[in-house]
Structure formats: C-alpha cells, structure tokens
Amino acid sequence: MEYTIQKLAKLAGVSTRTLRYYDEIGILNPARINSSGYRIYGENEVDLLQQILFYRELGVNLEQIKEMITAPNFDKAATLKEHKKKLLEKRAQINALIANVEKTIASEEGKITMSNKEKFEGFKKKMVEDNEKKYGEEIRNKYGNDTVDKSNQKMMNMSQEDYETVTKLGQEIIETLIEAMKTGDPASELAQKTADLHKQWITYFWTEYKKEAHAGLAQMYVDDERFTAYYDQYRKGAAEFLRDAIFVYTGMEK
C-alpha cells in the first residue's frame, strides 16, 4: 500500500512538516515522487518511520538514529527486541510510580499507613521522570544514553540521608553563588568554593567525575535557556558567572 505525505502523517500521528524535515536530512526519503510532484511512501518507509518514532520516544536524537538505521549491519528484528526491552522498562517505572501514587492517596484518606521509605521511593521515581521530560533529550544527546541511565539508577539508589545532603548542597550552591557574584571575579575564593560545591553536588548523580564533563555541563547552563532561567531567577547573569567559575575550577577555557 502506498501513502501520500498527508496520509502517512495522519497514520503516524506526526505533521507533514516533520516528514518533510526527515526527507531533507536523509533519514526518511519517500519511495518515489509521482508525476504531480507529490511524495509517495510505501511499506518499507512506513516500517522505517515506525523505527524512527520508537527511537524518538526513547530520547535518541535524529543524528544517532540516522547513523543506526543507515548502518550496513542494521538488524530490524534485533532493534525491535531492544525497543520492546526499553518500553517494558519504562512501563515498569510508570507502573511503580502509579502504585506509589495510589498508596499515597490511600494514606491521605486514612485507609493505609505509608512508611517514609515508601514515600521517598515514589518521590525519587517522580524526580527521575520529571528530569527526563524536561531535559532528557539534551543530556542524552550530550552524554549518551548509557551515562544518563546510570545516573538515573544512581539517583534511584540514593538513600534518604544522601538526598537530604544533596538538597542542602543545592541550596548552598545558590547562596554561595550569589555572594560570589558580588566580587565580580569567577576566580575569587567564593566563586571557586561555589564551583567545588557544584562538583560535590553532581557527584551524587554521576557515576564518575571528569573535568571536561563538568565544564560541558556548565556551558550547557548558558546555552540552554531553561537552565539559564533557573540560575538567573536568583540573580541575572548567575548561569554565566557559574559557568566561568567552573571553567576556572576545571582549568578549561571558554
């Protein structure tokens, strides 16, 4: 069966603009162009689009997807099995979160008594899910799926004591950063203390610390307006000052 771009877009639940963009970057080309100049897609293209949308759902960027599906050794069956594995993992996470919410509702209604440990486990799951929704694509593009997955797992394994410590560290970073900005010098003692506190904070989430990665994260605070807005809500220019302080701390140049 063949589809015009409008029909394929409707079938897949995407926009025609998306399909045109996929054509432009060479990730999904139509099977042919008909005499009227319309893009026509066949079964192979439908299957390929399914693969692309699976990967996108899992947070893989288009450049990585293109590399995978155009590789000579691309194995569709193996890829589908990997999709299934990832989707089952995601379903397990969502089911666990739903179960925790249900317990919380029952606890609030006085039907059951929920332990602090159960409340904390559910909170950690929600935090991981929220971070994935907000920043998942960016950090996976920058650091790779394996690194992010390990970071999420480390977060899930965090004790309540560790969580309280890392929360206090986060507050101390902001307070010290604001004071450091008054010096106007990213190399000042207070600025370098801020950078060191930030290092301590990220080690609660990262499986290993690297200066290059630390500097890369600091640059992302400036490049991504959402991160910039988070720090700049406390004082305008805070994200840039923190970036510069971390560059000095790690010995990396801008």
C-alpha positions in Angstrom: 0.0 0.0 0.0 1.2 3.5 -0.8 0.6 6.8 1.1 0.9 10.4 0.2 2.7 12.6 2.8 -0.6 13.8 4.2 -2.0 10.2 4.6 1.2 9.0 6.2 1.4 11.9 8.6 -2.2 11.2 9.7 -1.5 7.5 10.0 1.6 8.0 12.2 0.3 11.0 14.2 3.0 13.4 13.1 3.0 16.5 11.0 3.7 16.7 7.3 6.4 19.3 8.3 8.1 16.5 10.3 8.1 14.1 7.3 9.5 16.8 5.0 12.3 17.5 7.5 13.1 13.8 7.7 13.3 13.8 4.0 15.6 16.9 4.0 18.1 15.3 6.4 18.0 12.0 4.6 16.6 9.9 7.4 13.3 9.0 5.7 13.0 9.6 2.0 9.8 8.8 0.0 9.8 5.8 -2.2 9.2 8.0 -5.2 7.9 11.3 -6.4 4.8 11.0 -8.6 4.1 12.9 -11.8 2.4 15.6 -9.9 5.4 16.1 -7.7 3.9 14.5 -4.5 6.0 12.4 -2.1 4.8 8.8 -2.1 5.7 6.4 0.7 5.5 2.6 0.6 5.5 -0.2 3.2 9.3 0.0 3.7 9.0 3.7 4.5 6.2 3.0 6.9 8.3 0.4 8.7 11.2 2.8 8.8 9.1 5.6 10.2 8.0 3.3 13.0 11.6 2.6 13.9 12.4 6.3 13.9 9.4 7.1 16.1 10.3 4.3 18.5 13.8 5.8 18.9 12.5 9.3 19.3 10.2 8.1 22.1 13.2 6.7 23.8 15.0 10.0 23.7 17.5 9.2 20.9 18.4 12.2 18.7 18.0 12.2 15.0 21.7 12.2 14.2 22.1 9.0 16.2 19.0 7.4 14.7 20.3 8.2 11.2 23.7 6.5 12.0 21.9 3.4 13.3 19.3 2.9 10.5 21.8 3.5 7.7 24.4 1.2 9.1 25.2 -1.8 6.8 24.6 -4.2 9.7 21.3 -2.6 10.8 19.1 -5.5 12.2 15.5 -4.7 12.3 14.5 -7.7 14.4 17.2 -7.0 16.9 16.2 -3.4 17.1 12.6 -4.2 17.7 13.6 -6.5 20.5 15.7 -3.7 22.0 12.7 -1.4 21.7 10.5 -3.9 23.5 13.0 -4.2 26.3 13.2 -0.4 26.8 9.5 0.0 26.6 9.0 -2.7 29.2 11.5 -0.9 31.5 9.6 2.3 31.0 6.3 0.6 31.7 7.7 -0.9 34.9 8.8 2.6 36.0 5.4 4.1 35.3 3.6 1.2 37.0 5.7 1.7 40.1 5.0 5.4 40.1 1.3 4.8 39.7 1.3 2.2 42.5 3.1 4.8 44.8 0.6 7.5 43.9 -2.3 5.1 44.7 -0.7 4.3 48.1 -0.2 8.0 48.8 -3.9 8.6 48.0 -5.0 5.7 50.3 -2.7 7.0 53.0 -4.1 10.5 52.8 -7.6 9.0 53.0 -6.6 7.1 56.1 -7.0 3.7 54.5 -3.4 2.6 54.9 -0.3 3.8 56.7 2.5 4.6 54.3 6.1 4.4 55.5 8.6 7.2 54.9 10.7 4.8 52.9 7.7 4.2 50.5 7.1 7.9 50.2 10.7 8.6 49.4 11.0 5.8 46.8 8.0 7.3 45.0 9.4 10.8 45.1 12.7 9.6 43.6 10.9 7.9 40.7 8.9 11.1 40.1 12.1 13.2 40.1 13.7 10.9 37.5 10.6 11.0 35.3 10.4 14.8 35.6 14.1 15.3 34.7 13.6 13.0 31.7 10.7 15.0 30.4 12.4 18.4 30.9 16.0 17.7 30.0 16.2 14.1 28.9 16.8 14.7 25.2 19.5 17.4 25.8 21.5 15.5 28.3 21.2 12.2 26.4 22.5 13.9 23.3 25.4 15.4 25.2 26.4 12.4 27.4 24.8 9.4 25.8 22.0 7.0 26.9 24.3 4.7 28.9 25.6 7.6 31.0 22.2 9.1 31.7 20.7 5.6 32.5 23.5 5.0 35.1 22.9 8.4 36.5 19.2 7.8 36.9 19.9 4.4 38.6 22.3 6.1 41.0 19.5 8.5 41.8 17.1 5.7 42.5 19.7 4.0 44.8 20.2 7.2 46.8 19.4 7.0 50.5 17.1 9.5 52.2 20.2 10.8 54.0 22.0 11.3 50.7 19.0 13.0 49.3 18.8 15.4 52.2 22.6 16.1 51.8 22.4 16.8 48.1 19.3 19.1 48.6 21.3 21.1 51.1 24.2 21.3 48.7 22.0 22.6 46.0 20.8 25.4 48.3 24.3 26.2 49.4 25.5 26.5 45.8 22.9 29.2 45.1 23.6 31.1 48.3 27.4 31.0 47.7 27.0 31.8 44.0 25.0 35.0 44.8 27.7 36.1 47.3 30.5 35.2 44.9 28.9 37.4 42.1 29.4 40.4 44.3 33.1 40.0 43.9 32.7 40.1 40.1 35.6 37.6 39.8 35.0 34.0 38.8 38.4 33.1 40.1 37.7 34.6 43.6 37.8 32.3 46.6 34.0 32.4 46.9 33.5 31.6 43.2 35.8 28.7 43.5 34.0 27.5 46.6 30.8 27.6 44.5 32.4 25.5 41.8 33.7 23.0 44.3 30.2 22.8 45.9 28.8 22.2 42.4 31.3 19.4 41.9 30.2 17.8 45.2 26.6 18.1 44.1 27.0 16.4 40.7 29.0 13.5 42.1 25.7 12.4 43.8 24.3 11.9 40.3 27.3 11.0 38.2 29.0 7.6 38.3 32.4 9.3 37.7 33.7 12.8 37.7 35.5 14.3 34.8 36.6 17.9 34.5 35.7 18.0 30.8 32.1 16.8 31.6 31.8 19.3 34.4 32.9 22.2 32.1 30.5 20.9 29.5 27.6 20.9 31.9 28.5 24.5 32.9 28.4 25.5 29.3 25.0 23.9 28.8 23.7 26.1 31.7 24.4 29.1 29.4 23.5 27.5 26.1 20.1 26.2 27.2 17.7 28.9 28.1 15.9 26.6 30.6 19.0 26.1 32.7 19.9 29.8 32.3 16.5 30.8 33.6 16.8 28.5 36.6 20.0 30.2 37.8 19.2 33.7 36.6 16.0 33.7 38.6 18.2 34.2 41.7 20.4 36.9 40.1 20.7 38.0 36.4 23.9 36.6 34.9 24.2 33.8 37.5 24.4 31.0 35.0 27.2 32.7 33.1 29.1 33.5 36.3 28.8 29.9 37.5 30.0 28.7 34.1 33.0 31.0 34.2 33.8 29.9 37.8 33.6 26.2 36.8 35.9 26.8 33.8 38.5 28.3 36.1 38.0 25.4 38.6 38.4 22.8 35.9 41.1 24.6 34.0 39.0 24.6 30.9 38.9 27.6 28.5 35.7 29.2 27.2 
